[in-house]
Each structure stands twice: as C-alpha cells, then as structure tokens.
C-alpha cells in the first residue's frame, strides 16, 4: 500500500512540480504528516525531492531528474484499455485518435503486457446508454468538444421541449458529461455575477458558433466530477415535489427501492415507525407527482396500500375495481378479487378487510 503511494507521489511531483503538502495530502487521501514522512522515505531511497518555502514553494524534483517508475504492470495495462467509452469517443469525434493512441501504447509495451492489455478489450465492453433507448448523438457535439479543448466560449440558442429557442447566450464550456446515453454541457455564464455554472442538454443546443473573441481563462479550481455529483443530487431532489403515505408489507418494503427513486425510498423506510402487528410499515414517500407515484407503486400490487392523498387512493381503488371487472370470468378466484376491490370502494384507509 505504502509502496504504491510512494510511486504515485513521485509521479505526481514529476508531472506537477510545486505541489504543497496539502495538495499531496488531498491527492493521495492521507494526512499532511504522512506526506512529510513519505517525502523523507523518497529522499532516503535516492529520489531528489526538494522542499521550497514561500508563496511559490512546494515539493519539487531536482531539475532534469525523471523517475523510472513509469513501467506499467499487467493490471495497470489492462485497466488503461478500459479507460474510455467507445461510444463516447465516437460521439466526440475522437474514435480514430483513440485507436491510434492504443496502437502506439501497444507498440511500447512489453509483449507480456501487450497481451494483457489486448485481452481486457476482448473481455469487457462499456455501454453507456440505458436499455430500450436508442442513443442519439447531437450533431453539434464534436464542435462543442473542440471549443472545450481550446478553452473558447461558444454562443448558441437553447430550445426546451415545446418552446422556441431563446435569445443566443454566451457560455464558457467547462465540461461534457455523458449520463445514461444523454450528453450534457457544463458551462459558466461570463456575464453572471460570481461563478454561475449551468448545465445544458447538448441535444437542445442550436445555432452553435464560436466567436473570434471567445478565448477565456479556465478556473483551475473547478472540479467537473464534484460539480456533477452535487448537481445530480440537487436535481434529483428538485423533482420530488409531492408526498404520498403508503403502508407496505415486508415484501413491499423490500421492493420499494426497486420501483421508485432509491434514495427517496431508503429515506422513507429509515424514517418509518416500527412495523404494526402484521409486520407492515407506513412510510411518507417523496415522489415527483401523483401520476408518477401511481405508475411506480402499481407493480407492488397488494404489497402496497396508498393511504393518502385521497385522490391517489381513489385511483388505486378504481384500478382494483377495473381489474375485478376484467377478470370476473376468469374463475373462482375472481370473486375474491371483486370482494377485495369492494373493500376499498369507499376510498378511506382500511385496517384489515381480508
């Protein structure tokens, strides 16, 4: 463990001279005290790590020194061949460049490592889009990617569903994210107060152009992965605008995270009171809307009983009556189904009507 960390520290100092103890601690996920001990260990091993004080100080390798720790082991070579999504590279117009890079990398590897790297590509394939959705690549995506690489602002219209594109807006592109087969642009509005980062669906961008005065200086502190994680969590919460009260059997409680928002289901179950004598729990579940709650809870069948709001409970009662009517000729069990549907006809919560 420590040996791998020491190698990574040496490579970091070779790649980014002037890293402070705090920088290295953050990158290596250790304390600053551990960083100081590791620097001493590197120095004792003959690696000339220098410490410089002052505002521009930090740890550096001696001028002209380069480590010989860059040889890949088999697991690293295998992992490197899995570091990109083929569909994403194709969408960005980078598939040819990626193929060439892999060929160059393969040519530099030892024969044993070359075989390990190539075998990983035969065993693993990363497919980003969700099931039952035909992926659509926005026409303007390669142009957006070029502006992103060059740190050049773009101007475009943005067409939300059912609306005409608004006035052109100027955005400094900071990142492109592929989420469940959909591309998103993360950008900063240079005219907004502070650092207002916004997210745009790439397939809604129209009339893209790159102005000649578009060069901008990227904020080096911006962390795309951290921004996206926070944005995704905030967006998911913003969708949950309604609450329904549901009584669940043990089977229904187990299956709830499978049919609705998992985080919302887990929060609801964690906040629920103790089960009743029949083992059922009553939860307050955050949902997008009553319509979506109806569609999501329906697969739970008799393992979920909606108690509130009354309108949603009434929809489930009506659905039960419709099922009873549909299957009235299906056999002797249909009578039991009709009785069950009749039991909730009034629309009010019932304790035990079986």
C-alpha positions, -999 to +999 in steps of 0.1 A: +000+000+000+027+025+010+049+015-019+022+022-044+016+056-027+053+065-028+053+057-065+023+078-071+038+107-051+070+106-072+049+106-104+028+135-092+059+156-084+073+147-118+040+158-136+031+188-114+061+205-098+055+227-068+027+207-051+024+216-014+020+191+014-018+200+015-020+193-023-003+160-020-024+150+011-056+157-009-044+138-040-032+108-020-060+109+006-037+109+036-027+134+062+000+161+057+020+144+084+020+112+063+031+133+033+061+146+052+071+111+062+067+098+026+088+126+012+116+116+037+112+080+026+116+090-011+147+111-002+162+081+017+156+060-014+177+084-035+149+104-052+159+141-050+128+157-037+133+193-027+112+214-004+109+251-012+093+277+011+074+308+002+042+316-018+056+297-049+071+270-028+062+233-025+079+200-033+098+195-065+122+170-080+157+182-088+160+199-122+164+173-150+156+144-128+129+119-141+118+088-123+120+054-138+088+043-122+066+046-153+067+010-163+031-005-163+023-037-146-002-061-161-032-049-141-024-012-150-022-021-187-055-039-185-072-010-168-058+016-192-075-002-221-108+002-202-104+039-195-127+052-223-162+045-235-161+036-272-195+052-279-185+084-261-153+087-281-172+081-313-197+108-304-169+133-297-152+125-330-122+110-312-125+073-321-098+075-347-074+093-324-082+068-296-075+039-319-041+054-329-032+061-293-040+025-283-018+012-312+011+035-301+007+024-265+006-013-275+038-008-295+056+005-264+045-023-241+065-055-234+050-085-252+036-099-220+019-066-211+006-061-246-012-094-244-027-085-210-039-051-224-055-065-255-072-093-236-091-068-215-107-053-246-119-088-256-134-094-221-151-061-213-172-036-232-186-004-216-221+005-230-233+038-215-269+042-228-299+029-209-319-001-221-348+005-245-334+039-256-319+045-290-288+067-283-289+100-302-257+119-309-261+157-311-248+170-344-230+199-326-212+177-301-178+175-319-178+213-323-186+217-286-158+193-278-133+213-299-143+246-281-140+228-248-104+216-256-094+251-268-110+270-238-131+291-262-165+304-253-195+295-275-227+312-284-259+292-290-296+291-288-313+267-264-346+250-273-366+235-244-393+210-253-424+228-267-407+261-269-389+282-295-351+287-290-344+317-268-320+345-275-284+334-281-264+330-249-227+331-244-212+302-224-177+292-214-176+254-218-161+236-187-171+200-193-191+175-212-209+147-193-225+115-207-253+104-184-275+074-194-269+080-231-275+117-229-248+144-233-248+175-211-227+206-214-215+222-181-206+258-187-201+292-170-220+323-179-193+351-180-220+378-176-235+363-144-224+376-110-199+353-094-192+319-110-226+307-122-221+272-136-251+259-155-260+226-172-274+222-207-286+192-226-264+191-257-293+179-280-312+211-272-284+234-283-290+251-317-271+275-339-238+270-323-209+294-331-175+301-317-168+339-317-134+351-325-130+368-291-141+337-273-108+327-256-112+325-218-090+316-188-104+284-172-109+284-134-083+258-123-103+251-091-133+238-110-139+201-104-162+186-130-168+153-112-176+171-079-199+196-096-218+168-114-223+148-083-237+178-064-258+189-094-272+154-099-282+151-063-298+185-062-316+179-095-330+145-083-343+162-051-359+190-070-380+165-089-396+151-057-424+177-052-451+156-037-455+132-008-477+100-005-484+079+025-481+042+018-485+011+040-462-017+030-459-054+037-424-067+044-422-078+007-434-043-004-408-026+018-380-048+003-392-040-032-399-002-028-363+009-038-367-012-070-398+007-082-392+043-072-363+067-066-339+046-045-327+074-023-362+086-016-373+051-008-344+045+016-350+078+034-387+069+037-380+035+051-354+048+075-378+074+089-407+049+093-421+039+127-419+004+139-440-022+120-476-029+130-485-064+144-489-077+109-453-066+100-465-037+078-447-003+079-462+031+070-439+055+051-441+091+039-426+087+004-414+117-017-424+114-054-424+136-085-462+136-088-493+116-081-493+103-117-458+090-114-465+076-079-494+057-094-472+042-121-444+034-098-464+018-069-487-002-091-462-031-096-462-037-059-498-048-061-513-059-028-479-053-010-486-016-010-517+003+002-519+040-005-534+058+025-530+094+013-536+116-006-573+106-010-573+112-048-544+088-053-560+062-031-592+065-051-573+059-083-559+026-069-594+016-057-608+023-092-580+003-107-588-026-084-624-025-094-615-024-131-593-054-126-621-073-108-645-065-137-619-075-163-612-109-146-648-117-134-650-146-158-615-159-150-626-185-125-635-189-088-607-166-076-623-137-094-649-134-067-623-129-041-607-102-062-641-085-065-646-086-027-611-071-022-619-043-047-653-036-029-635-034+004-616-002-008-646+012-027-651+039-001-616+053-006-608+056+031-579+037+048-590+003+060-571-016+087-579-053+078-606-061+053-595-095+043 
